[in-house]
Amino acid sequence: MDLYESVVVPKGAQAAVKKRSLTVEVFFDFVCPWCLIGKRQFDAAARKLAELRPDVDLHVVWRSHALLPDTPVDGLPYQAFYVARLGSPEAVARRRAQVQQAGIAAGVRFAFDRIEVLPNTAKAHARVARASQAQQAKLIDRIFTAYFLEGQDIGDGSVLERLALECELQAEVRGVHGGVGPGAGEGHAAGARYPVPGVPFFVFDGSLALSGATASDTVLDVMLRALGP
């Protein structure tokens, strides 16, 4: 992600462009609105990177990091949970206004009033783990929007099955509805290698880290630094 400079190749010479790879690990959870904002900012940074550094292969590894792993399988009443957590309806309104403002800047309009269930996200993370790497980003975005923009219960296996079908993951839907499936806790094992203070959390080539939903230009700058000269 350094600025890419074109090189004039002598006429008749064979130019072998050496590809540079960059691996970014993204720790996230589906009940975190900042993770959706962070994903949108990261996506924008990745698009800028592709323009600036066409010599770079960007490899993204999505890692689950459940914030509320003890949430019951059937979930909890969403609105009541956050009133109890923050102390009052007024405190909830203030927090949501802050998130909403940040979301609008990233092109996201949250519909908190449509959400009825705070889900256990284990099944959602397992659904992502079963998808191919090329399909994961699309499915993650769809699950986020289903929850935060449409108020769907993403802890419900039938909902996740439908969302997977919408993303054309028919071949991988089978066997997800009934259980958690493999790979659901992958993020926590990876997190043991890094001090993950919260989500979203980004690790670039295992050497640089960025915490929180920061502006796309900041993400791009860290990508460029991770690539080096």
Backbone torsions as a table, in degrees:
resi	resn	phi	psi	omega
1	MET	NA	16.9	166.6
2	ASP	-69.7	159.5	174.8
3	LEU	-59.7	133.7	-175.7
4	TYR	-90.5	127.9	178.0
5	GLU	-109.1	129.6	177.4
6	SER	-72.8	147.0	-178.3
7	VAL	-117.4	131.6	177.6
8	VAL	-80.8	119.3	-178.3
9	VAL	-96.8	130.4	178.4
10	PRO	-53.8	143.1	-178.2
11	LYS	-57.2	130.6	177.8
12	GLY	88.6	-11.5	-178.9
13	ALA	-81.2	151.2	177.0
14	GLN	-93.3	121.2	-179.6
15	ALA	-101.7	114.3	177.9
16	ALA	-100.1	108.0	-179.3
17	VAL	-83.6	117.9	-179.5
18	LYS	-81.9	122.4	-179.3
19	LYS	-78.3	140.9	177.4
20	ARG	-112.7	133.4	179.9
21	SER	-104.5	149.0	175.6
22	LEU	-135.4	122.9	178.6
23	THR	-104.2	127.1	177.6
24	VAL	-120.0	122.3	174.9
25	GLU	-95.7	128.1	-177.6
26	VAL	-116.7	114.9	177.1
27	PHE	-93.8	130.6	-173.5
28	PHE	-155.3	164.6	169.5
29	ASP	-140.9	148.6	-173.4
30	PHE	-74.0	-17.3	179.2
31	VAL	-90.7	3.7	-177.9
32	CYS	-100.1	110.9	179.5
33	PRO	-63.9	-29.9	178.8
34	TRP	-66.3	-25.7	178.0
35	CYS	-69.8	-37.2	175.7
36	LEU	-66.6	-43.5	176.7
37	ILE	-60.4	-46.1	180.0
38	GLY	-61.7	-37.0	178.3
39	LYS	-65.5	-42.9	179.6
40	ARG	-63.7	-39.5	177.7
41	GLN	-67.6	-39.3	178.1
42	PHE	-65.1	-42.4	178.7
43	ASP	-60.0	-41.2	179.1
44	ALA	-64.9	-39.9	178.1
45	ALA	-65.0	-38.9	179.6
46	ALA	-64.3	-37.9	177.7
47	ARG	-65.8	-40.1	177.5
48	LYS	-65.6	-38.9	178.9
49	LEU	-61.0	-43.3	-179.4
50	ALA	-60.5	-34.0	178.8
51	GLU	-74.0	-42.9	-176.2
52	LEU	-77.4	-37.3	-174.2
53	ARG	-130.3	74.3	177.9
54	PRO	-65.3	-9.4	177.9
55	ASP	-83.0	-2.0	-174.2
56	VAL	-105.0	130.7	171.3
57	ASP	-95.8	114.9	179.5
58	LEU	-91.0	124.3	-178.5
59	HIS	-116.7	116.5	-176.7
60	VAL	-108.1	128.6	177.5
61	VAL	-113.8	115.8	-179.2
62	TRP	-89.2	125.0	-176.0
63	ARG	-121.8	124.3	179.0
64	SER	-69.6	141.8	177.6
65	HIS	-149.0	83.8	-174.5
66	ALA	-64.8	125.5	179.5
67	LEU	-80.5	-31.9	-176.8
68	LEU	-130.0	66.2	-174.3
69	PRO	-65.1	-18.8	-178.2
70	ASP	-89.5	5.1	176.1
71	THR	-59.4	134.0	178.9
72	PRO	-55.3	152.4	-178.2
73	VAL	-55.8	-36.5	-179.2
74	ASP	-85.8	0.0	177.7
75	GLY	84.8	-174.9	-179.8
76	LEU	-133.6	158.2	175.4
77	PRO	-61.7	118.6	-170.7
78	TYR	-62.2	-54.0	-174.1
79	GLN	-64.7	-43.6	-179.9
80	ALA	-64.2	-37.1	179.9
81	PHE	-59.4	-45.9	-175.4
82	TYR	-76.8	-28.1	173.1
83	VAL	-65.1	-44.0	177.9
84	ALA	-65.3	-37.3	-176.6
85	ARG	-71.3	-39.5	-175.4
86	LEU	-100.5	-11.2	171.5
87	GLY	105.4	-25.3	-178.4
88	SER	-167.4	157.9	175.3
89	PRO	-59.5	-33.4	-179.8
90	GLU	-66.0	-40.0	178.4
91	ALA	-66.2	-38.0	177.2
92	VAL	-63.9	-43.4	-179.8
93	ALA	-62.0	-41.7	179.3
94	ARG	-64.1	-44.6	-179.5
95	ARG	-63.8	-42.2	-178.4
96	ARG	-68.6	-33.7	177.6
97	ALA	-64.1	-40.0	177.8
98	GLN	-62.8	-46.1	180.0
99	VAL	-65.8	-41.4	-179.0
100	GLN	-60.6	-41.1	179.3
101	GLN	-62.8	-45.1	178.3
102	ALA	-65.9	-35.7	-179.7
103	GLY	-66.6	-42.5	-179.9
104	ILE	-60.3	-39.3	178.5
105	ALA	-63.1	-25.1	180.0
106	ALA	-99.9	5.8	179.4
107	GLY	84.3	21.6	-178.8
108	VAL	-120.2	130.6	173.8
109	ARG	-115.8	103.3	-177.6
110	PHE	-70.7	146.3	176.8
111	ALA	-119.8	66.1	-175.8
112	PHE	-59.0	-32.1	-177.4
113	ASP	-68.5	-16.3	-179.8
114	ARG	-87.7	-12.9	-175.7
115	ILE	-84.1	125.8	179.1
116	GLU	-107.4	-27.9	-174.0
117	VAL	-121.4	128.3	166.8
118	LEU	-84.4	110.6	-171.5
119	PRO	-88.1	158.1	161.5
120	ASN	-79.3	125.7	-171.2
121	THR	-93.2	8.0	-177.1
122	ALA	-59.4	-44.3	-178.9
123	LYS	-66.0	-37.3	179.7
124	ALA	-65.1	-42.6	178.2
125	HIS	-66.7	-37.4	177.9
126	ALA	-65.3	-37.7	178.0
127	ARG	-60.7	-41.8	178.2
128	VAL	-66.8	-41.0	-178.3
129	ALA	-62.4	-28.8	-178.8
130	ARG	-81.9	-16.4	179.1
131	ALA	-77.8	156.2	175.5
132	SER	-69.6	158.4	-177.6
133	GLN	-58.7	-36.5	-179.1
134	ALA	-67.9	-23.8	-176.2
135	GLN	-96.8	-14.2	-170.8
136	GLN	-63.2	-44.2	-176.4
137	ALA	-60.0	-41.6	179.8
138	LYS	-64.5	-43.9	-179.5
139	LEU	-67.1	-42.4	178.1
140	ILE	-57.8	-46.0	179.8
141	ASP	-62.4	-40.3	-179.1
142	ARG	-66.3	-40.9	178.7
143	ILE	-65.0	-42.9	177.1
144	PHE	-57.9	-49.3	-176.7
145	THR	-68.3	-35.2	177.3
146	ALA	-60.6	-38.1	-177.9
147	TYR	-79.4	-56.9	-170.6
148	PHE	-83.5	-22.1	-179.1
149	LEU	-106.6	-25.4	-175.7
150	GLU	-115.4	-11.1	177.9
151	GLY	72.5	23.4	-179.8
152	GLN	-78.5	152.3	179.3
153	ASP	-85.0	97.3	-176.4
154	ILE	-82.2	6.9	170.3
155	GLY	-91.8	-6.3	-179.1
156	ASP	-88.6	122.2	-177.5
157	GLY	-59.8	-36.0	-179.9
158	SER	-68.1	-35.0	175.9
159	VAL	-64.9	-45.0	179.7
160	LEU	-63.8	-37.3	177.9
161	GLU	-62.2	-43.8	179.9
162	ARG	-65.2	-41.1	179.3
163	LEU	-64.2	-38.2	177.3
164	ALA	-64.1	-40.4	178.4
165	LEU	-64.5	-38.4	177.4
166	GLU	-61.2	-31.4	179.0
167	CYS	-90.0	10.6	176.6
168	GLU	63.0	43.2	177.4
169	LEU	-106.7	35.7	-174.3
170	GLN	-51.4	-42.2	-174.5
171	ALA	-66.4	-18.2	-175.2
172	GLU	-110.5	1.1	-177.6
173	VAL	-72.0	-35.2	-172.9
174	ARG	-58.0	133.0	176.0
175	GLY	88.6	-2.3	-178.5
176	VAL	-87.0	-35.5	-172.0
177	HIS	-55.8	-38.8	-170.1
178	GLY	-85.3	-15.1	-175.4
179	GLY	-159.1	-176.1	-176.6
180	VAL	-73.3	-41.8	177.5
181	GLY	81.9	176.3	-175.4
182	PRO	-77.1	152.1	169.6
183	GLY	86.5	0.2	-173.7
184	ALA	-65.7	-30.9	-177.1
185	GLY	-100.7	16.5	-174.2
186	GLU	-57.2	-38.4	-175.7
187	GLY	-63.8	-36.1	-178.5
188	HIS	-67.9	-36.0	176.6
189	ALA	-64.8	-42.3	178.4
190	ALA	-68.3	-36.6	-179.0
191	GLY	-62.5	-24.9	178.6
192	ALA	-62.6	-23.7	179.1
193	ARG	-79.9	-19.2	-178.0
194	TYR	-129.2	148.9	171.7
195	PRO	-79.1	99.4	-178.1
196	VAL	-91.9	103.5	-175.6
197	PRO	-74.7	-19.5	-178.6
198	GLY	171.7	-177.5	179.5
199	VAL	-125.1	151.0	1.6
200	PRO	-73.2	151.9	-180.0
201	PHE	-140.7	129.3	-174.7
202	PHE	-119.2	133.3	176.5
203	VAL	-120.8	124.9	-174.4
204	PHE	-106.5	112.5	-179.6
205	ASP	51.9	28.5	177.4
206	GLY	68.1	9.3	-174.6
207	SER	-120.8	-32.7	179.5
208	LEU	-121.9	148.3	-178.7
209	ALA	-133.4	153.6	178.7
210	LEU	-139.8	127.7	-177.6
211	SER	-110.8	135.1	175.9
212	GLY	96.3	171.1	-178.9
213	ALA	-89.4	86.1	-176.4
214	THR	-96.3	165.7	-177.6
215	ALA	-60.3	150.6	-177.1
216	SER	-60.7	-33.8	178.6
217	ASP	-65.0	-34.8	177.2
218	THR	-68.1	-43.6	177.9
219	VAL	-60.4	-45.0	179.5
220	LEU	-60.7	-41.3	-179.8
221	ASP	-61.3	-40.7	179.1
222	VAL	-68.8	-36.0	176.3
223	MET	-60.3	-46.0	179.9
224	LEU	-63.1	-39.4	178.4
225	ARG	-66.4	-38.7	179.3
226	ALA	-65.0	-33.1	178.9
227	LEU	-70.8	-29.4	179.9
228	GLY	77.9	-174.8	-177.3
229	PRO	-68.8	NA	NA
